[in-house]
Amino acid sequence: MNEQIREAVKGVMQERGLTQQQLADEMGIARTHLNQMLSGKLGQVPPRWALLANTLGLEIVIQPKQR
């Protein structure tokens, strides 16, 4: 699940031509922090939320906002 979210974010970044530095700047965080999030070192979905979703037959997904 975490990998799917990271890959979705990376895909959107690529589609929009965003670098890690540009996205980090927009978020107001250090590029190194964003890099750690995208590599899976930080920002994991909490295990209990993953367990909750799995127990209920749900999945946590990331998708574009509806405008």
DSSP file (Angstrom, degrees, kcal/mol; ACC not computed):
  #  RESIDUE AA STRUCTURE BP1 BP2  ACC     N-H-->O    O-->H-N    N-H-->O    O-->H-N    TCO  KAPPA ALPHA  PHI   PSI    X-CA   Y-CA   Z-CA
    1    1 A M     >        0   0    0      0, 0.0     4,-1.9     0, 0.0     5,-0.2   0.000 360.0 360.0 360.0 -48.5    0.0    0.0    0.0
    2    2 A N  H  >  +     0   0    0      1,-0.2     4,-2.5     2,-0.2     5,-0.2   0.900 360.0  52.4 -59.7 -40.5    2.7    2.5    0.9
    3    3 A E  H  > S+     0   0    0      1,-0.2     4,-2.7     2,-0.2    -1,-0.2   0.889 106.5  53.4 -63.6 -39.2    4.6    1.7   -2.3
    4    4 A Q  H  > S+     0   0    0      2,-0.2     4,-2.1     1,-0.2    -1,-0.2   0.902 110.0  47.6 -62.5 -40.6    1.4    2.3   -4.4
    5    5 A I  H  X S+     0   0    0     -4,-1.9     4,-2.3     2,-0.2    -2,-0.2   0.936 112.5  48.5 -66.4 -45.9    1.0    5.7   -2.8
    6    6 A R  H  X S+     0   0    0     -4,-2.5     4,-2.5     1,-0.2    -2,-0.2   0.919 112.4  48.7 -60.8 -42.9    4.7    6.6   -3.4
    7    7 A E  H  X S+     0   0    0     -4,-2.7     4,-2.2     1,-0.2    -1,-0.2   0.873 109.6  52.5 -66.3 -36.2    4.5    5.5   -7.0
    8    8 A A  H  X S+     0   0    0     -4,-2.1     4,-2.1    -5,-0.2    -1,-0.2   0.920 111.0  47.2 -64.1 -42.9    1.3    7.4   -7.6
    9    9 A V  H  X S+     0   0    0     -4,-2.3     4,-2.5     1,-0.2    -2,-0.2   0.927 112.0  49.8 -63.8 -45.0    2.9   10.6   -6.3
   10   10 A K  H  X S+     0   0    0     -4,-2.5     4,-2.3     1,-0.2    -1,-0.2   0.881 109.3  53.1 -61.9 -37.8    6.0   10.0   -8.4
   11   11 A G  H  X S+     0   0    0     -4,-2.2     4,-2.6     2,-0.2    -1,-0.2   0.911 109.9  46.5 -63.3 -43.4    3.8    9.5  -11.4
   12   12 A V  H  X S+     0   0    0     -4,-2.1     4,-2.3     2,-0.2     6,-0.2   0.900 110.7  53.4 -66.4 -40.0    2.0   12.8  -10.9
   13   13 A M  H  X>S+     0   0    0     -4,-2.5     5,-2.7     1,-0.2     4,-0.6   0.929 111.2  46.1 -58.8 -44.4    5.4   14.6  -10.3
   14   14 A Q  H ><5S+     0   0    0     -4,-2.3     3,-0.9     1,-0.2    -2,-0.2   0.923 110.8  52.2 -65.3 -44.3    6.6   13.2  -13.6
   15   15 A E  H 3<5S+     0   0    0     -4,-2.6    -1,-0.2     1,-0.3    -2,-0.2   0.878 115.6  41.5 -57.9 -38.6    3.4   14.1  -15.5
   16   16 A R  H 3<5S-     0   0    0     -4,-2.3    -1,-0.3    -5,-0.2    -2,-0.2   0.452 110.5-120.9 -91.4  -1.2    3.7   17.7  -14.2
   17   17 A G  T <<5 +     0   0    0     -3,-0.9     2,-0.4    -4,-0.6    -3,-0.2   0.809  56.7 158.7  67.6  29.9    7.4   17.9  -14.7
   18   18 A L      < -     0   0    0     -5,-2.7    -1,-0.2    -6,-0.2     2,-0.2  -0.701  30.7-148.5 -90.3 134.7    8.0   18.6  -11.0
   19   19 A T     >  -     0   0    0     -2,-0.4     4,-2.3     1,-0.1     5,-0.2  -0.529  30.6-108.8 -87.9 165.7   11.4   18.0   -9.4
   20   20 A Q  H  > S+     0   0    0      1,-0.2     4,-2.8     2,-0.2     5,-0.2   0.898 121.2  53.0 -60.2 -39.2   11.7   17.0   -5.8
   21   21 A Q  H  > S+     0   0    0      2,-0.2     4,-2.5     1,-0.2    -1,-0.2   0.920 108.6  48.6 -63.6 -43.3   13.1   20.4   -5.0
   22   22 A Q  H  > S+     0   0    0      2,-0.2     4,-2.1     1,-0.2    -1,-0.2   0.925 114.7  44.7 -63.1 -44.5   10.1   22.2   -6.7
   23   23 A L  H  X S+     0   0    0     -4,-2.3     4,-2.1     2,-0.2    -2,-0.2   0.915 112.6  51.2 -67.2 -42.4    7.6   20.0   -4.8
   24   24 A A  H  X>S+     0   0    0     -4,-2.8     5,-2.3    -5,-0.2     4,-1.5   0.910 109.4  51.4 -60.3 -41.7    9.4   20.4   -1.5
   25   25 A D  H  <5S+     0   0    0     -4,-2.5     3,-0.3     1,-0.2    -1,-0.2   0.918 109.7  49.2 -60.9 -43.6    9.5   24.2   -2.0
   26   26 A E  H  <5S+     0   0    0     -4,-2.1    -1,-0.2     1,-0.2    -2,-0.2   0.845 114.5  45.9 -64.0 -33.3    5.7   24.2   -2.6
   27   27 A M  H  <5S-     0   0    0     -4,-2.1    -1,-0.2     2,-0.1    -2,-0.2   0.670 110.3-123.2 -82.4 -18.2    5.2   22.0    0.5
   28   28 A G  T  <5S+     0   0    0     -4,-1.5     2,-0.3     1,-0.3    -3,-0.2   0.802  72.5 114.4  77.8  30.4    7.5   24.2    2.6
   29   29 A I  S   <S-     0   0    0     -5,-2.3    -1,-0.3    -6,-0.1    -2,-0.1  -0.826  73.7 -87.9-125.8 167.3    9.7   21.2    3.6
   30   30 A A     >  -     0   0    0     -2,-0.3     4,-1.9     1,-0.1     3,-0.4  -0.471  31.1-126.0 -73.2 145.3   13.4   20.3    2.9
   31   31 A R  H  > S+     0   0    0      1,-0.2     4,-2.7     2,-0.2     5,-0.2   0.869 111.8  57.9 -57.6 -37.3   14.1   18.3   -0.3
   32   32 A T  H  > S+     0   0    0      2,-0.2     4,-1.9     1,-0.2    -1,-0.2   0.865 104.5  51.0 -63.7 -35.0   15.8   15.7    1.8
   33   33 A H  H  > S+     0   0    0     -3,-0.4     4,-2.0     2,-0.2    -1,-0.2   0.931 111.3  47.3 -66.3 -45.2   12.7   15.2    3.8
   34   34 A L  H  X S+     0   0    0     -4,-1.9     4,-2.7     1,-0.2     5,-0.2   0.908 109.6  54.2 -61.4 -42.1   10.6   14.7    0.6
   35   35 A N  H  X S+     0   0    0     -4,-2.7     4,-1.6     1,-0.2     6,-0.2   0.902 108.0  49.6 -58.9 -41.7   13.2   12.3   -0.7
   36   36 A Q  H  X>S+     0   0    0     -4,-1.9     5,-1.8     2,-0.2     6,-1.6   0.870 110.8  50.1 -66.2 -36.4   12.9   10.3    2.4
   37   37 A M  H ><5S+     0   0    0     -4,-2.0     3,-0.8     4,-0.2    -2,-0.2   0.931 112.1  47.0 -64.8 -45.1    9.1   10.2    2.1
   38   38 A L  H 3<5S+     0   0    0     -4,-2.7    -2,-0.2     1,-0.2    -1,-0.2   0.736 111.8  50.7 -71.9 -22.3    9.3    9.1   -1.5
   39   39 A S  H 3<5S-     0   0    0     -4,-1.6    -1,-0.2    -5,-0.2    -2,-0.2   0.535 116.4-112.3 -91.2  -6.9   11.9    6.4   -0.8
   40   40 A G  T <<5S+     0   0    0     -3,-0.8    -3,-0.2    -4,-0.6    -4,-0.1   0.500  88.0 114.3  91.6   4.4    9.8    5.0    2.1
   41   41 A K  S   <S+     0   0    0     -5,-1.8     2,-0.3    -6,-0.2    -4,-0.2   0.775  84.5  21.1 -77.5 -25.5   12.1    6.0    4.9
   42   42 A L  S    S+     0   0    0     -6,-1.6    -2,-0.3     1,-0.1    -1,-0.1  -0.916 107.9  39.8-134.1 159.8    9.5    8.4    6.3
   43   43 A G        +     0   0    0     -2,-0.3    -1,-0.1     1,-0.2    -2,-0.1   0.789  64.4 171.0  77.4  30.0    5.7    8.9    6.0
   44   44 A Q        -     0   0    0     -3,-0.1    -1,-0.2     1,-0.1    -7,-0.0  -0.390  45.5-101.2 -67.9 149.3    4.5    5.3    6.2
   45   45 A V        -     0   0    0      1,-0.1     5,-0.1    -2,-0.1    -1,-0.1  -0.601  54.1 -98.2 -65.6 127.8    0.8    4.7    6.5
   46   46 A P    >>  -     0   0    0      0, 0.0     4,-2.0     0, 0.0     3,-0.8  -0.219  28.2-126.5 -53.0 134.4    0.4    3.9   10.2
   47   47 A P  H 3> S+     0   0    0      0, 0.0     4,-2.6     0, 0.0     5,-0.2   0.835 107.9  55.8 -53.9 -36.7    0.2    0.1   10.6
   48   48 A R  H 3> S+     0   0    0      2,-0.2     4,-2.6     1,-0.2     5,-0.1   0.871 107.1  49.3 -66.8 -35.0   -3.0    0.3   12.6
   49   49 A W  H <> S+     0   0    0     -3,-0.8     4,-2.6     2,-0.2    -1,-0.2   0.902 111.4  49.4 -68.4 -39.9   -4.7    2.1    9.7
   50   50 A A  H  X S+     0   0    0     -4,-2.0     4,-2.6     2,-0.2    -2,-0.2   0.917 113.0  47.4 -63.0 -42.7   -3.5   -0.4    7.3
   51   51 A L  H  X S+     0   0    0     -4,-2.6     4,-2.9    -5,-0.2    -2,-0.2   0.918 111.6  50.7 -64.0 -44.4   -4.8   -3.2    9.5
   52   52 A L  H  X S+     0   0    0     -4,-2.6     4,-1.8     2,-0.2    -2,-0.2   0.948 113.2  44.6 -58.2 -50.7   -8.1   -1.5    9.9
   53   53 A A  H  <>S+     0   0    0     -4,-2.6     5,-3.7     1,-0.2     4,-0.3   0.924 115.0  48.4 -61.1 -45.3   -8.6   -1.0    6.2
   54   54 A N  H ><5S+     0   0    0     -4,-2.6     3,-1.3     3,-0.2    -1,-0.2   0.905 109.0  53.0 -63.4 -42.3   -7.5   -4.6    5.5
   55   55 A T  H 3<5S+     0   0    0     -4,-2.9    -1,-0.2     1,-0.3    -2,-0.2   0.859 112.1  45.6 -61.2 -36.8   -9.8   -6.1    8.1
   56   56 A L  T 3<5S-     0   0    0     -4,-1.8    -1,-0.3    -5,-0.2    -2,-0.2   0.394 118.7-110.4 -88.1   2.9  -12.7   -4.2    6.6
   57   57 A G  T < 5S+     0   0    0     -3,-1.3     2,-0.2    -4,-0.3    -3,-0.2   0.814  77.2 129.7  72.5  29.5  -11.8   -5.2    3.1
   58   58 A L      < -     0   0    0     -5,-3.7     2,-0.4    -6,-0.2    -1,-0.3  -0.689  45.3-149.4-110.5 164.7  -10.8   -1.7    2.2
   59   59 A E        -     0   0    0     -2,-0.2     2,-0.6    -3,-0.1    -9,-0.0  -0.992  16.6-127.0-133.2 146.8   -7.8   -0.1    0.6
   60   60 A I        +     0   0    0     -2,-0.4     2,-0.3   -10,-0.0   -55,-0.1  -0.809  38.7 177.4 -90.4 123.5   -6.2    3.3    1.1
   61   61 A V        -     0   0    0     -2,-0.6     2,-0.4   -57,-0.0   -56,-0.0  -0.835  25.9-139.9-125.8 162.5   -5.8    5.0   -2.2
   62   62 A I        +     0   0    0     -2,-0.3    -2,-0.0   -58,-0.1     0, 0.0  -0.987  31.0 161.8-121.8 134.6   -4.6    8.3   -3.5
   63   63 A Q        -     0   0    0     -2,-0.4     3,-0.1     3,-0.0    -2,-0.0  -0.965  43.7 -79.4-147.7 161.0   -6.4   10.0   -6.3
   64   64 A P        -     0   0    0      0, 0.0     2,-0.1     0, 0.0     0, 0.0  -0.298  53.6-104.1 -61.7 146.0   -6.7   13.4   -7.9
   65   65 A K        -     0   0    0      1,-0.1     2,-0.5     2,-0.0     0, 0.0  -0.408  31.1-119.9 -66.3 145.1   -9.0   15.9   -6.2
   66   66 A Q              0   0    0      1,-0.1    -1,-0.1    -2,-0.1    -3,-0.0  -0.768 360.0 360.0 -85.6 132.6  -12.3   16.5   -7.8
   67   67 A R              0   0    0     -2,-0.5    -1,-0.1     0, 0.0    -2,-0.0   0.412 360.0 360.0-107.0 360.0  -12.7   20.1   -8.7
